[in-house]
Amino acid sequence: MTELLVKCFVKNKDDVTNPSVRTAYGILASVVGIVCNVLLFAVKLGIGLFIHSISVMADAFNNLSDAASSVISFFGVKLANQPADREHPFGHGRMEYVSALAVAFLILQVGFSCFRSSFSKLLNPEEVTFSALSVGILCLSMGVKLWLSFFNRKLGNRIQSSVMKASAADARGDVLITGATVLSILIGKATGLKTDGFMGLIVSAVVLIAGIKIAKDTLEPLLGAAASREEYEKITRKVQSYPGIVGSHDLIVHNYGPSRTMATIHAEVPNDIELEKAHEIIDKIERDVLREMGIFLVIHMDPVEVNDQKVVERKKAVNELVKKIEPKASIHDFRIVNGEQQINLIFDLVVPRTYGREKENELLLQVIEAVRKLDSRYQCVITLETSYIEEEA
């Protein structure tokens, strides 16, 4: 079914890096979500009113909020595909995140409303009428939501859309919610216990958790999340694969929406390479990365010593000392200024983002002391930096 829908409504479906193709996928997912959720809302609301079940009606309005979410996602996807203009030179891609954030707040509002109603029902329980037809329709609803989850997850993985992946997770949560509703009806039929209010509280908790998770996932790229380790490895591996590049550091990635990424990186080149040749290499890398990875990459060129064996050995020795003191730290831009009584070792020291000022100073003193033990003439001139890459746990 998924592939049939994609084939019918998405042209050039395999060109997933194309913004217009991504938009087509987003519109398809939104429309399918609207149709399915409106139908489920109508059916469940009718059942809830008929059997006087607050949990069934809460589940129905949860489906209505999902339909509203799909409407918001529809307009968000359309706006995100608008081209860059004078006021927004990086395009409108972040509108997808803004729309997802609006969806999250809508889900939270439904969750709070459901919680209030369920708590009232818990204090004043009512009899829930059993109906085999109602239970059957609710089970059918679970099947529809399970399919929606697989549908959104498949499309989300295909175009790497965090919004679709969140919708898939939300649909899986709805399966659990409806399952809890069916369970309350069956328990009431078998035992006579009035668990409707209690099950409604479970429904509200799941809805609230889903809303909080979606809000967190969409706020991160809006606030400026660190680049993932996977993205870091992908970009640095590409940059360092070119002849004449001996290393890289200081990668910073800016996200302006799905498939709209800008990045900067420092590429290390031998200090004896011709300037025009180095510039030619850098230009080629930037063009290739834009064409192959869709990333607008700006490269700063750092000349490094590769022929002076003493400099290479001292850099290696200092790096090993730093790693012994703090495995998550690293050094770069290593230079030496020789003198008769004093030798200056100049380098940047990258420390974990979790470090506070006191811990940074402590690490700094430890590194200086350890380096002085190698040679009493060594004087460290250190610039402290933090990484903009996702740190390993």
VEXDREN-2710 file (C-alpha; in Angstrom, 1 decimal):
% VEXDREN-2710
k/r/px/py/pz
1/MET/0.0/0.0/0.0
2/THR/2.8/2.4/1.0
3/GLU/4.7/1.9/-2.3
4/LEU/1.5/2.2/-4.3
5/LEU/0.7/5.6/-2.7
6/VAL/4.3/6.8/-3.3
7/LYS/4.2/5.7/-6.9
8/CYS/0.9/7.4/-7.5
9/PHE/1.6/10.7/-5.8
10/VAL/5.4/11.3/-5.7
11/LYS/7.2/12.0/-8.9
12/ASN/10.9/11.2/-9.1
13/LYS/10.4/9.3/-5.7
14/ASP/14.1/8.2/-5.6
15/ASP/15.5/11.7/-5.7
16/VAL/15.0/12.2/-2.0
17/THR/17.6/15.0/-1.7
18/ASN/15.5/17.2/-4.0
19/PRO/13.4/19.7/-1.9
20/SER/10.4/19.4/-4.2
21/VAL/10.4/15.6/-3.8
22/ARG/10.8/15.9/0.0
23/THR/7.8/18.2/-0.1
24/ALA/5.7/15.7/-2.1
25/TYR/6.5/13.0/0.5
26/GLY/5.5/15.4/3.3
27/ILE/2.2/16.3/1.6
28/LEU/1.4/12.7/1.0
29/ALA/2.1/11.8/4.7
30/SER/0.0/14.7/5.8
31/VAL/-3.0/14.0/3.6
32/VAL/-3.0/10.3/4.5
33/GLY/-2.8/11.2/8.2
34/ILE/-5.7/13.7/7.9
35/VAL/-8.0/11.2/6.1
36/CYS/-7.3/8.3/8.5
37/ASN/-7.5/10.3/11.7
38/VAL/-10.8/12.2/10.8
39/LEU/-12.5/8.8/10.0
40/LEU/-11.2/7.3/13.3
41/PHE/-12.4/10.4/15.2
42/ALA/-15.9/10.2/13.8
43/VAL/-16.2/6.5/14.6
44/LYS/-14.7/6.6/18.1
45/LEU/-16.7/9.7/19.1
46/GLY/-19.9/7.9/18.1
47/ILE/-18.9/4.8/20.1
48/GLY/-17.9/6.9/23.1
49/LEU/-21.2/8.7/23.2
50/PHE/-23.2/5.5/22.8
51/ILE/-21.5/3.6/25.6
52/HIS/-20.8/6.6/27.8
53/SER/-17.0/6.1/27.9
54/ILE/-14.8/9.0/28.7
55/SER/-11.7/7.0/27.7
56/VAL/-13.1/6.2/24.2
57/MET/-14.1/9.9/23.7
58/ALA/-10.7/11.0/24.9
59/ASP/-9.1/8.6/22.4
60/ALA/-11.4/10.0/19.7
61/PHE/-10.3/13.6/20.4
62/ASN/-6.7/12.4/20.4
63/ASN/-7.3/11.2/16.8
64/LEU/-8.8/14.7/16.0
65/SER/-5.7/16.3/17.4
66/ASP/-3.6/14.0/15.2
67/ALA/-5.7/15.1/12.2
68/ALA/-5.1/18.8/13.2
69/SER/-1.4/17.9/13.5
70/SER/-1.4/16.6/10.0
71/VAL/-3.1/19.8/8.7
72/ILE/-0.4/21.9/10.5
73/SER/2.3/19.6/9.1
74/PHE/0.8/20.0/5.6
75/PHE/1.2/23.8/5.7
76/GLY/4.5/23.5/7.4
77/VAL/5.9/21.4/4.7
78/LYS/4.5/23.7/2.0
79/LEU/6.0/26.8/3.7
80/ALA/9.4/25.0/4.3
81/ASN/9.8/24.5/0.5
82/GLN/9.5/28.3/-0.2
83/PRO/12.8/29.6/-1.8
84/ALA/15.2/32.0/-0.1
85/ASP/14.3/35.6/-0.2
86/ARG/15.7/39.0/0.9
87/GLU/14.8/38.5/4.6
88/HIS/15.6/34.7/4.7
89/PRO/18.8/34.0/2.7
90/PHE/19.0/30.5/4.0
91/GLY/15.4/29.6/2.9
92/HIS/12.4/28.6/5.0
93/GLY/13.3/25.1/5.9
94/ARG/13.0/25.6/9.7
95/MET/9.2/26.1/9.2
96/GLU/9.0/22.3/9.3
97/TYR/10.4/22.4/12.8
98/VAL/8.1/25.3/13.8
99/SER/5.0/23.4/12.6
100/ALA/6.1/20.3/14.4
101/LEU/6.5/22.4/17.6
102/ALA/2.9/23.7/17.1
103/VAL/1.8/20.1/16.8
104/ALA/3.6/19.2/20.0
105/PHE/1.7/22.0/21.9
106/LEU/-1.6/20.8/20.5
107/ILE/-0.9/17.3/21.7
108/LEU/0.0/18.6/25.1
109/GLN/-3.2/20.5/25.3
110/VAL/-5.2/17.4/24.5
111/GLY/-3.2/15.5/27.1
112/PHE/-4.0/18.0/29.8
113/SER/-7.7/18.1/28.9
114/CYS/-7.9/14.3/28.9
115/PHE/-6.2/14.2/32.3
116/ARG/-8.8/16.6/33.9
117/SER/-11.7/14.6/32.4
118/SER/-10.2/11.3/33.5
119/PHE/-9.5/12.5/37.0
120/SER/-13.1/13.7/37.3
121/LYS/-14.3/10.2/36.1
122/LEU/-12.0/8.5/38.6
123/LEU/-13.7/10.5/41.5
124/ASN/-17.2/9.9/40.0
125/PRO/-17.1/6.5/38.1
126/GLU/-19.9/5.6/35.7
127/GLU/-20.9/2.3/34.2
128/VAL/-19.4/1.6/30.8
129/THR/-21.7/-0.2/28.4
130/PHE/-20.1/-3.3/26.7
131/SER/-20.6/-3.7/22.9
132/ALA/-18.9/-6.3/20.8
133/LEU/-19.3/-4.1/17.8
134/SER/-17.6/-1.2/19.6
135/VAL/-14.7/-3.3/20.7
136/GLY/-14.3/-4.7/17.1
137/ILE/-14.2/-1.1/15.7
138/LEU/-11.7/0.0/18.3
139/CYS/-9.5/-3.0/17.3
140/LEU/-9.8/-2.0/13.7
141/SER/-8.7/1.5/14.7
142/MET/-5.6/-0.1/16.3
143/GLY/-4.8/-1.8/13.0
144/VAL/-5.2/1.5/11.1
145/LYS/-2.9/3.3/13.5
146/LEU/-0.3/0.5/13.3
147/TRP/-0.3/0.8/9.6
148/LEU/0.1/4.6/9.9
149/SER/3.1/4.1/12.1
150/PHE/4.8/1.8/9.6
151/PHE/3.8/4.2/6.8
152/ASN/5.3/7.3/8.5
153/ARG/8.4/5.5/9.7
154/LYS/9.1/4.1/6.2
155/LEU/8.8/7.5/4.5
156/GLY/10.6/9.2/7.4
157/ASN/13.6/6.9/7.0
158/ARG/13.6/7.3/3.3
159/ILE/13.9/11.1/3.3
160/GLN/15.4/11.4/6.8
161/SER/12.5/13.5/8.2
162/SER/12.4/13.9/12.0
163/VAL/8.8/15.1/11.8
164/MET/7.6/11.9/10.0
165/LYS/9.6/9.7/12.5
166/ALA/7.9/11.6/15.3
167/SER/4.5/11.0/13.7
168/ALA/5.3/7.3/13.5
169/ALA/6.1/7.2/17.2
170/ASP/2.9/9.1/18.0
171/ALA/0.9/6.6/16.0
172/ARG/2.5/3.7/17.9
173/GLY/1.5/5.5/21.1
174/ASP/-2.1/5.7/19.8
175/VAL/-2.1/1.9/19.4
176/LEU/-1.2/1.6/23.0
177/ILE/-3.8/4.2/24.0
178/THR/-6.6/2.4/22.1
179/GLY/-5.4/-0.9/23.5
180/ALA/-5.8/0.5/27.1
181/THR/-9.3/1.7/26.2
182/VAL/-10.4/-1.8/24.9
183/LEU/-8.9/-3.3/28.0
184/SER/-11.0/-1.1/30.3
185/ILE/-14.1/-2.1/28.5
186/LEU/-13.3/-5.8/28.7
187/ILE/-12.3/-5.6/32.4
188/GLY/-15.7/-3.8/33.0
189/LYS/-17.6/-6.6/31.2
190/ALA/-15.7/-9.4/33.0
191/THR/-15.5/-8.0/36.5
192/GLY/-17.8/-5.1/36.8
193/LEU/-14.9/-2.9/37.9
194/LYS/-15.2/0.7/36.7
195/THR/-11.6/1.2/35.4
196/ASP/-12.6/3.8/32.8
197/GLY/-11.2/6.8/34.7
198/PHE/-8.0/5.0/35.5
199/MET/-7.5/3.9/31.9
200/GLY/-8.2/7.5/30.9
201/LEU/-5.3/8.7/33.1
202/ILE/-3.0/6.2/31.4
203/VAL/-4.2/7.6/28.0
204/SER/-3.5/11.2/29.1
205/ALA/0.0/10.2/30.4
206/VAL/0.9/8.6/27.1
207/VAL/-0.3/11.6/25.1
208/LEU/1.6/14.0/27.4
209/ILE/4.8/12.0/27.1
210/ALA/4.4/11.9/23.3
211/GLY/3.9/15.7/23.2
212/ILE/6.9/16.4/25.4
213/LYS/9.1/14.1/23.3
214/ILE/8.0/15.8/20.0
215/ALA/8.6/19.3/21.5
216/LYS/12.1/18.3/22.7
217/ASP/13.0/16.8/19.3
218/THR/11.8/19.9/17.4
219/LEU/13.3/22.4/19.8
220/GLU/16.8/21.0/19.5
221/PRO/17.4/21.9/15.8
222/LEU/15.7/25.3/16.4
223/LEU/18.0/26.1/19.3
224/GLY/21.1/24.7/17.6
225/ALA/21.9/21.1/18.3
226/ALA/25.4/19.7/18.1
227/ALA/26.2/17.8/14.9
228/SER/25.8/14.0/15.3
229/ARG/28.8/11.7/15.5
230/GLU/27.6/10.1/12.2
231/GLU/27.5/13.5/10.5
232/TYR/30.9/14.5/11.9
233/GLU/32.5/11.2/10.6
234/LYS/30.8/11.6/7.2
235/ILE/32.0/15.2/6.7
236/THR/35.5/14.8/8.1
237/ARG/36.1/11.6/6.2
238/LYS/35.1/13.3/3.0
239/VAL/37.3/16.3/3.5
240/GLN/40.3/14.3/4.6
241/SER/40.0/11.9/1.6
242/TYR/41.6/14.5/-0.8
243/PRO/45.3/14.6/-1.5
244/GLY/47.0/17.5/0.2
245/ILE/44.7/17.4/3.3
246/VAL/46.5/16.0/6.3
247/GLY/43.8/16.5/8.9
248/SER/40.8/18.6/10.0
249/HIS/39.2/20.1/13.1
250/ASP/36.7/22.7/14.4
251/LEU/33.7/21.4/12.4
252/ILE/30.5/23.4/13.1
253/VAL/27.2/22.4/11.4
254/HIS/24.2/24.8/11.1
255/ASN/20.8/23.3/10.3
256/TYR/18.3/25.5/8.4
257/GLY/15.8/22.7/7.9
258/PRO/15.9/19.2/6.4
259/SER/18.3/19.0/3.4
260/ARG/19.4/22.6/4.2
261/THR/22.7/22.4/6.0
262/MET/25.6/24.8/6.2
263/ALA/29.0/23.9/7.8
264/THR/32.4/25.3/8.4
265/ILE/35.6/23.3/9.0
266/HIS/39.4/23.9/9.4
267/ALA/41.4/21.7/6.9
268/GLU/45.0/21.2/7.7
269/VAL/47.5/21.4/4.7
270/PRO/51.3/21.1/4.6
271/ASN/52.9/24.5/5.3
272/ASP/55.2/24.2/2.3
273/ILE/52.4/23.7/-0.3
274/GLU/51.8/26.3/-2.9
275/LEU/49.0/28.7/-2.0
276/GLU/47.3/28.5/-5.4
277/LYS/47.4/24.6/-5.3
278/ALA/46.0/24.5/-1.7
279/HIS/43.2/26.9/-2.7
280/GLU/42.4/24.7/-5.7
281/ILE/42.0/21.7/-3.5
282/ILE/39.8/23.6/-1.0
283/ASP/37.6/24.9/-3.8
284/LYS/37.2/21.4/-5.2
285/ILE/36.2/19.9/-1.8
286/GLU/33.6/22.6/-1.3
287/ARG/32.0/22.0/-4.7
288/ASP/32.0/18.2/-4.3
289/VAL/30.5/18.3/-0.8
290/LEU/27.7/20.6/-2.0
291/ARG/27.0/18.4/-5.1
292/GLU/27.3/15.0/-3.4
293/MET/26.1/15.7/0.2
294/GLY/23.9/18.8/-0.2
295/ILE/26.0/20.7/2.4
296/PHE/27.2/24.3/1.8
297/LEU/30.7/23.9/3.3
298/VAL/33.1/26.7/4.0
299/ILE/36.7/25.6/4.6
300/HIS/39.3/27.5/6.6
301/MET/42.8/26.5/5.6
302/ASP/45.4/25.8/8.4
303/PRO/49.1/25.2/7.4
304/VAL/50.8/22.6/9.6
305/GLU/54.3/21.3/9.9
306/VAL/54.8/17.9/8.3
307/ASN/58.5/17.8/7.4
308/ASP/60.2/18.8/10.7
309/GLN/60.4/15.5/12.5
310/LYS/61.1/17.2/15.9
311/VAL/57.8/19.2/15.6
312/VAL/55.9/16.1/14.6
313/GLU/57.3/14.1/17.5
314/ARG/56.6/16.8/20.1
315/LYS/53.1/17.2/18.9
316/LYS/52.5/13.4/19.2
317/ALA/54.0/13.4/22.7
318/VAL/51.9/16.3/23.9
319/ASN/48.7/14.7/22.4
320/GLU/49.4/11.5/24.2
321/LEU/49.9/13.3/27.5
322/VAL/46.6/15.1/27.0
323/LYS/44.8/11.9/26.2
324/LYS/46.1/10.3/29.4
325/ILE/44.8/13.2/31.5
326/GLU/41.5/13.5/29.7
327/PRO/40.6/10.9/27.0
328/LYS/37.8/13.2/25.6
329/ALA/40.2/16.1/25.0
330/SER/42.3/16.8/21.9
331/ILE/44.8/19.3/20.5
332/HIS/45.3/21.0/17.1
333/ASP/47.1/24.0/15.5
334/PHE/50.3/22.9/17.1
335/ARG/53.3/25.2/16.6
336/ILE/56.8/25.6/18.1
337/VAL/58.8/28.8/18.7
338/ASN/62.4/27.9/19.6
339/GLY/64.6/29.9/21.9
340/GLU/67.8/29.2/23.8
341/GLN/66.4/29.2/27.3
342/GLN/62.7/28.6/26.5
343/ILE/60.7/26.7/23.9
344/ASN/57.1/27.8/23.4
345/LEU/54.6/25.1/22.5
346/ILE/51.6/26.8/21.0
347/PHE/48.4/24.8/20.5
348/ASP/44.6/24.8/20.9
349/LEU/43.1/22.4/23.6
350/VAL/39.6/21.1/22.9
351/VAL/37.8/20.2/26.2
352/PRO/34.4/18.5/26.8
353/ARG/31.4/20.9/26.9
354/THR/30.5/19.6/30.3
355/TYR/33.6/21.3/31.8
356/GLY/33.0/24.4/33.9
357/ARG/35.6/27.1/34.4
358/GLU/37.1/25.5/37.5
359/LYS/37.5/22.1/35.8
360/GLU/39.0/23.8/32.6
361/ASN/41.6/25.6/34.8
362/GLU/42.4/22.3/36.6
363/LEU/42.9/20.5/33.3
364/LEU/45.0/23.4/31.9
365/LEU/47.4/23.2/34.9
366/GLN/47.7/19.5/34.7
367/VAL/48.6/19.7/31.0
368/ILE/51.2/22.4/31.6
369/GLU/52.8/20.5/34.4
370/ALA/52.9/17.2/32.4
371/VAL/54.5/19.0/29.4
372/ARG/57.1/20.6/31.6
373/LYS/58.2/17.2/32.8
374/LEU/59.1/16.3/29.2
375/ASP/61.5/19.3/29.1
376/SER/61.9/22.1/31.6
377/ARG/62.3/24.6/28.8
378/TYR/58.8/23.9/27.5
379/GLN/56.3/26.7/28.0
380/CYS/52.7/26.1/26.9
381/VAL/50.7/28.8/25.2
382/ILE/47.2/27.2/25.2
383/THR/43.9/28.4/23.8
384/LEU/40.9/26.5/25.3
385/GLU/38.1/25.5/23.0
386/THR/35.0/23.4/23.2
387/SER/33.7/21.0/20.5
388/TYR/30.4/21.6/18.6
389/ILE/30.0/17.8/17.9
390/GLU/27.7/15.5/19.8
391/GLU/29.8/14.0/22.7
392/GLU/30.0/10.3/23.3
393/ALA/28.4/9.0/26.4
END
